[in-house]
Amino acid sequence: MDPLDRAQVLLLCDLRQKAALQSHCELCQINLCKACVGEHLSDSSKRHKVVPYKHRKPTHYVNYPKCPNHTQKHCELYCEKCDIPVCSTCISSEIAFNIKTEKADLEKHCEKLTTVVSNQGEAWQSEIDIIVKKRKCDIAQIKTRVLKALDEKENEINQMISELEENITYLKEILGSDDESLIFTYISRNAGFRRPPPKINVSLPRFSLPQINTEQLHQMFGSLSALFITTEEHGYTMKTQEAEYCPLLKPLLDEPELITTIDTGYKTPHSVTCIDDEEIWTSGQDKIMKLYNLQGKLRKSIKTKSRSIDMAVTRSGDLVYTDPELLT
């Protein structure tokens, strides 16, 4: 018979090292022989749970305390914030409470944002009302000045017409009179009447209507920062970005428009990607990715291991790139 087949492991009592064990206390995690069971159970300060050794729970089992709030549950978890052991039901309740709190905070935050937007709108409306009032006042002043000039010119013409009519009446009296002295003393005023009064020319102002740039108005009014939502799972934090509002759609140009020219130093650029309307990433044959602003100033450079790089920018503004030479 093989000696290994005859080998056996003798399990002994934890209290009496020479006695073979028979039972196990799951509360105290201790092995007991037959003689020690009664003595162990005599300790009434604890609710011992002695079972046959063969029916004991696995050694990795931990005897968690019962939850004081949920008597049917054991405190298998620990709340670092409260510094107390809790059960799964407590955690669920706490998570549900936190969500309610976050909803309430969200409601308050959105109300605050709405108030800020409303106040901004009222401020803009007040400024617009002031501008409209000023323009109307300017128009009224223009009207008053022009009317005054026209009234003066009208009075001057009426005065000349009155004098002309008086002169005609006097000439008729001379023609019907037998007094020759009236004819000899008469001085003709025809030369004065031949000259018409100077004409007044008024160049009335126009109101120029510039095209309303909706996008520029949105930028001037104020914008909402991007909304980030993070999700924690299995010790990892995943970040997603969602637009707080729908961006304005820009109409496509019929012809491409040259905004600026940037000297990157590359003879043949490999990749170009935009972060926003102000900065771009470029790569070329020198194993360096470069970040430029639209004024052509180098903002940052990152050294890579290959010359052939494809780049892209995520919605959250992070730069990602592939390095084909490392994949071969």
C-alpha positions as CSV (number, residue, x, y, z in Angstrom):
1,M,0.0,0.0,0.0
2,D,1.3,3.4,-1.0
3,P,2.5,5.4,2.1
4,L,0.8,8.5,0.8
5,D,-2.6,6.7,0.8
6,R,-2.1,5.9,4.5
7,A,-1.2,9.5,5.3
8,Q,-3.9,11.5,7.2
9,V,-4.0,15.0,8.7
10,L,-5.1,15.0,12.3
11,L,-7.2,18.1,13.2
12,L,-7.0,19.1,16.8
13,C,-9.0,21.3,19.1
14,D,-7.9,24.9,19.3
15,L,-8.3,24.9,23.1
16,R,-6.9,21.5,23.9
17,Q,-4.1,21.0,21.4
18,K,-4.0,17.2,22.0
19,A,-7.7,16.5,21.6
20,A,-9.3,15.8,18.2
21,L,-11.8,18.4,17.2
22,Q,-15.5,17.6,16.7
23,S,-17.3,20.9,16.4
24,H,-16.8,24.5,15.1
25,C,-18.2,27.8,16.5
26,E,-19.0,30.0,13.5
27,L,-19.3,33.1,15.7
28,C,-15.9,32.8,17.3
29,Q,-14.3,31.0,14.4
30,I,-12.8,28.4,16.7
31,N,-12.5,24.5,16.5
32,L,-13.7,22.6,19.5
33,C,-13.4,19.1,20.8
34,K,-16.3,17.3,22.5
35,A,-15.2,18.2,26.0
36,C,-14.8,22.0,25.2
37,V,-18.2,22.5,23.5
38,G,-20.1,22.7,26.8
39,E,-17.5,25.1,28.4
40,H,-17.6,27.3,25.3
41,L,-21.4,27.5,25.2
42,S,-21.4,28.5,28.9
43,D,-20.2,32.0,27.9
44,S,-23.6,33.7,27.7
45,S,-22.1,37.1,26.7
46,K,-22.3,35.9,23.1
47,R,-24.8,34.0,21.0
48,H,-22.5,31.2,19.9
49,K,-23.3,29.1,16.9
50,V,-21.7,25.7,17.3
51,V,-22.1,23.3,14.4
52,P,-20.5,19.9,13.5
53,Y,-17.1,20.6,12.0
54,K,-18.1,19.0,8.6
55,H,-21.1,21.5,8.4
56,R,-19.1,24.6,9.1
57,K,-19.1,27.4,6.6
58,P,-16.1,28.1,4.4
59,T,-13.1,29.6,6.1
60,H,-13.4,32.8,4.1
61,Y,-16.8,33.4,5.6
62,V,-17.0,36.4,7.9
63,N,-19.6,36.7,10.5
64,Y,-20.9,40.1,9.9
65,P,-23.0,41.8,12.6
66,K,-26.7,42.3,12.2
67,C,-27.9,45.6,10.9
68,P,-29.7,47.6,13.7
69,N,-32.0,49.2,11.2
70,H,-32.8,46.0,9.2
71,T,-32.9,43.0,11.5
72,Q,-33.0,40.5,8.6
73,K,-29.7,41.9,7.1
74,H,-26.1,41.7,8.1
75,C,-23.7,44.6,7.9
76,E,-21.5,43.4,5.0
77,L,-20.5,46.9,4.0
78,Y,-19.0,49.9,5.6
79,C,-19.9,53.6,5.2
80,E,-16.8,55.7,5.3
81,K,-18.8,58.9,5.5
82,C,-20.9,57.8,8.5
83,D,-18.0,55.6,9.9
84,I,-20.4,52.7,10.7
85,P,-21.0,49.2,9.2
86,V,-24.2,49.1,7.0
87,C,-26.1,46.5,5.1
88,S,-27.0,46.5,1.4
89,T,-30.5,47.9,2.2
90,C,-28.9,50.8,4.0
91,I,-26.6,51.5,1.0
92,S,-29.6,51.4,-1.3
93,S,-31.5,53.8,0.9
94,E,-28.5,56.1,1.1
95,I,-28.0,56.0,-2.7
96,A,-31.7,56.7,-3.2
97,F,-31.5,59.6,-0.7
98,N,-28.4,61.0,-2.5
99,I,-30.2,60.9,-5.8
100,K,-33.1,62.8,-4.3
101,T,-30.6,65.3,-2.9
102,E,-28.9,65.6,-6.3
103,K,-32.3,66.1,-8.0
104,A,-33.1,68.9,-5.5
105,D,-29.7,70.5,-6.1
106,L,-30.2,70.2,-9.8
107,E,-33.5,71.9,-9.5
108,K,-32.0,74.8,-7.5
109,H,-29.0,75.1,-9.9
110,C,-31.2,75.2,-13.0
111,E,-33.5,77.8,-11.3
112,K,-30.4,79.9,-10.6
113,L,-29.2,79.5,-14.2
114,T,-32.7,80.5,-15.5
115,T,-32.7,83.5,-13.2
116,V,-29.3,84.6,-14.5
117,V,-30.4,84.2,-18.1
118,S,-33.6,86.1,-17.4
119,N,-31.7,88.9,-15.7
120,Q,-29.3,89.1,-18.7
121,G,-32.3,89.2,-21.0
122,E,-33.8,92.1,-19.0
123,A,-30.5,93.9,-19.0
124,W,-30.3,93.5,-22.8
125,Q,-33.9,94.6,-23.2
126,S,-33.2,97.7,-21.0
127,E,-30.2,98.6,-23.2
128,I,-32.2,98.0,-26.4
129,D,-35.0,100.2,-25.0
130,I,-32.5,103.0,-24.3
131,I,-31.0,102.7,-27.8
132,V,-34.5,102.7,-29.4
133,K,-35.5,105.8,-27.3
134,K,-32.3,107.5,-28.2
135,R,-32.8,106.9,-32.0
136,K,-36.4,108.1,-31.8
137,C,-35.2,111.2,-30.0
138,D,-32.6,111.8,-32.7
139,I,-35.3,111.5,-35.4
140,A,-37.6,113.9,-33.5
141,Q,-34.7,116.5,-33.3
142,I,-34.0,116.0,-37.0
143,K,-37.6,116.6,-37.8
144,T,-37.7,119.8,-35.7
145,R,-34.6,121.2,-37.3
146,V,-35.8,120.5,-40.8
147,L,-39.3,121.9,-40.1
148,K,-37.8,125.1,-38.7
149,A,-35.6,125.6,-41.8
150,L,-38.6,124.9,-44.1
151,D,-40.9,127.3,-42.1
152,E,-38.3,130.1,-42.4
153,K,-38.0,129.5,-46.1
154,E,-41.8,129.4,-46.4
155,N,-42.1,132.7,-44.6
156,E,-39.5,134.3,-46.8
157,I,-41.3,133.2,-49.9
158,N,-44.7,134.4,-48.6
159,Q,-43.1,137.8,-47.7
160,M,-41.8,138.1,-51.3
161,I,-45.1,137.1,-52.8
162,S,-46.9,139.7,-50.6
163,E,-44.5,142.4,-51.7
164,L,-44.9,141.4,-55.3
165,E,-48.7,141.6,-55.0
166,E,-48.4,145.1,-53.4
167,N,-46.2,146.3,-56.2
168,I,-48.7,145.0,-58.8
169,T,-51.5,146.8,-57.1
170,Y,-49.5,150.0,-57.0
171,L,-48.7,149.8,-60.7
172,K,-52.4,149.4,-61.5
173,E,-53.1,152.5,-59.5
174,I,-50.5,154.5,-61.5
175,L,-52.0,153.3,-64.7
176,G,-55.5,154.4,-63.7
177,S,-54.3,157.8,-62.3
178,D,-54.0,161.1,-64.2
179,D,-51.2,162.2,-61.9
180,E,-48.1,162.2,-64.1
181,S,-45.8,162.7,-61.1
182,L,-46.5,159.2,-60.0
183,I,-45.1,157.9,-63.2
184,F,-41.9,160.1,-62.9
185,T,-41.3,159.2,-59.3
186,Y,-41.9,155.4,-59.7
187,I,-38.8,153.2,-59.2
188,S,-39.0,149.8,-60.8
189,R,-38.5,146.7,-58.5
190,N,-38.5,144.2,-61.3
191,A,-34.8,143.4,-60.9
192,G,-35.4,142.3,-57.3
193,F,-38.4,140.2,-58.2
194,R,-36.5,138.4,-61.0
195,R,-34.2,136.8,-58.5
196,P,-35.9,133.8,-56.9
197,P,-35.2,133.1,-53.2
198,P,-32.4,130.7,-52.6
199,K,-33.6,127.1,-52.6
200,I,-33.1,125.0,-49.5
201,N,-31.8,121.5,-50.0
202,V,-32.3,119.0,-47.2
203,S,-30.5,115.6,-47.1
204,L,-32.6,113.5,-44.9
205,P,-30.7,110.8,-42.9
206,R,-31.2,107.1,-43.5
207,F,-31.3,104.4,-40.9
208,S,-28.8,101.7,-41.8
209,L,-29.9,98.1,-40.9
210,P,-26.9,95.9,-40.5
211,Q,-27.4,92.2,-40.9
212,I,-28.1,90.5,-37.6
213,N,-25.4,88.0,-36.7
214,T,-27.3,85.4,-34.6
215,E,-24.2,83.5,-33.7
216,Q,-22.4,86.6,-32.5
217,L,-25.4,87.6,-30.5
218,H,-25.4,84.2,-28.8
219,Q,-21.7,84.7,-27.9
220,M,-22.2,88.3,-26.6
221,F,-25.3,87.3,-24.6
222,G,-23.4,84.5,-22.8
223,S,-23.0,80.8,-23.1
224,L,-23.4,77.7,-21.0
225,S,-20.3,75.7,-20.2
226,A,-20.3,72.0,-21.4
227,L,-22.1,69.5,-19.2
228,F,-19.9,66.6,-18.0
229,I,-21.3,63.4,-16.4
230,T,-19.0,61.0,-14.7
231,T,-19.9,57.4,-14.0
232,E,-17.9,55.4,-11.4
233,E,-17.9,51.6,-11.9
234,H,-15.5,49.0,-10.6
235,G,-13.1,51.6,-9.4
236,Y,-12.9,53.3,-12.7
237,T,-14.3,56.8,-13.6
238,M,-15.7,57.2,-17.0
239,K,-16.4,60.7,-18.3
240,T,-18.9,61.7,-20.9
241,Q,-19.6,65.1,-22.3
242,E,-23.0,66.3,-23.4
243,A,-23.8,69.6,-25.0
244,E,-25.9,71.8,-22.7
245,Y,-27.6,73.3,-25.7
246,C,-27.8,72.6,-29.4
247,P,-25.0,74.5,-31.2
248,L,-25.9,76.8,-34.0
249,L,-25.7,75.3,-37.4
250,K,-23.4,77.3,-39.6
251,P,-24.3,77.6,-43.2
252,L,-21.9,75.9,-45.6
253,L,-19.8,78.3,-47.7
254,D,-20.1,78.2,-51.5
255,E,-16.4,78.9,-51.7
256,P,-13.7,78.1,-49.1
257,E,-12.5,81.1,-47.1
258,L,-8.9,81.5,-46.1
259,I,-8.8,82.7,-42.5
260,T,-5.1,82.5,-41.8
261,T,-1.8,80.9,-42.9
262,I,0.5,79.1,-40.4
263,D,4.1,78.1,-41.1
264,T,4.4,74.8,-39.3
265,G,7.8,74.0,-40.8
266,Y,6.6,70.8,-42.4
267,K,7.2,70.2,-46.1
268,T,4.4,67.7,-46.1
269,P,2.0,67.8,-43.1
270,H,0.7,64.4,-42.2
271,S,-2.3,65.3,-40.1
272,V,-4.3,68.4,-39.0
273,T,-7.1,68.6,-36.5
274,C,-8.9,71.5,-34.8
275,I,-9.6,71.8,-31.1
276,D,-11.9,74.8,-31.6
277,D,-12.0,77.9,-33.7
278,E,-8.8,79.2,-32.1
279,E,-6.3,76.3,-32.0
280,I,-5.2,73.4,-34.2
281,W,-2.9,70.3,-33.8
282,T,-0.5,69.4,-36.6
283,S,2.0,66.6,-37.3
284,G,4.6,66.1,-39.9
285,Q,7.9,64.2,-40.7
286,D,9.8,65.2,-37.5
287,K,8.0,63.0,-35.0
288,I,6.5,66.0,-33.1
289,M,2.9,67.0,-32.8
290,K,2.5,70.8,-32.6
291,L,-0.3,72.9,-31.2
292,Y,-0.7,76.4,-32.9
293,N,-3.2,79.2,-32.4
294,L,-4.6,81.1,-35.3
295,Q,-1.9,83.8,-34.9
296,G,0.7,81.1,-35.8
297,K,2.1,81.0,-32.3
298,L,3.4,77.5,-31.1
299,R,1.5,76.7,-27.9
300,K,2.7,73.2,-27.2
301,S,4.6,70.3,-28.7
302,I,4.6,66.5,-28.0
303,K,7.3,64.1,-29.2
304,T,6.2,60.7,-30.6
305,K,7.9,57.6,-31.7
306,S,7.0,57.6,-35.4
307,R,6.5,60.0,-38.3
308,S,3.2,58.8,-39.5
309,I,0.5,59.9,-37.1
310,D,-3.3,60.2,-37.4
311,M,-4.8,62.6,-34.8
312,A,-8.3,63.5,-33.6
313,V,-9.8,65.6,-30.8
314,T,-12.6,64.2,-28.6
315,R,-15.7,66.2,-27.7
316,S,-14.2,66.9,-24.3
317,G,-11.1,68.4,-25.9
318,D,-8.7,65.5,-25.4
319,L,-6.1,64.7,-28.1
320,V,-5.9,61.1,-29.3
321,Y,-3.6,59.7,-32.0
322,T,-2.5,56.5,-33.6
323,D,1.1,55.4,-34.2
324,P,1.1,53.0,-37.1
325,E,4.8,52.2,-36.8
326,L,4.2,50.7,-33.4
327,L,1.4,48.5,-34.7
328,T,3.6,46.8,-37.3
